[in-house]
Amino acid sequence: MTGCLKAISFSLMLFALRRGGSVSVVVPIVQLSFLVTMIWATLFLREMLTRSKLIGILFAIAAILSFSF
């Protein structure tokens, strides 16, 4: 399952880059796949979303937003 998802994300990254996307924006967005893992772990495995995890998520989102402008 993980291999299939990685292959899909890599294919979408290449598609975005071929359409003129900036590498400094597209690659960090693709690397945010850990956010999906954290969300799924919180929803399905009932893992606690601690303050430090939440701060890390906010910093990751802020970094992507800063790269995109």
N, C-alpha and C positions, 0 to 999 in steps of 0.2 A: 504494500500500500504506500509506504513512504517513498519508495523508488518511483512509483507512478506519479505521485504528487510532485516530486522534485523534477521529473521529466516534463511535466506540464508547466511548472513555473519557469523552467529553463527555456522551453519553447516560447512561452509568452514573453519572456524577457528578450529573446532574439527578435520576435515579431515587433516588439515596441522599439527596439534599437534600429531595426530596418526601416521603420516608419519615421525615423528622424528623432527619436527620443534621445535625450541627453544621458550619457552614461552615468554622470554624477547624480542623476535623479532616478533613473530606472533601476540600477543595480541595488542601491540601498532599499528601495521599496520591495524588491524581490527578497532581499535578505531579512525582511521583517516577518518572515514565516513563523518565527518563534512566537509572535503575538497570537497567531491562530492557535498554536499549541497551548499557550497560556489560557486563552479563552475556553478552549475545549476542556482543558484540565479543570477549570473552575466550574464549568457547567455540568460535565459528565462525571468527573471523578471527585467532585466536591472538595477540590483543593482550595485552601484559603488564599485569598488575594490580599497579601500583606501590604503595608504602607510602602515598603521598599520596592516591592514588585510594581505597585501602581506608579511610583515615582519613576522607575525604570521605563515603564510603558510611555509615560508622558514625555520623558526625555527622548525616547526613540521617535515618537510622533513629531516632537519639536524639531529634531534633527532633519527629518524628511521634509518638513515644511520649510525649514531654512535653506535646504538644498534646492528646493523647487523654485525659489525666487531669485 
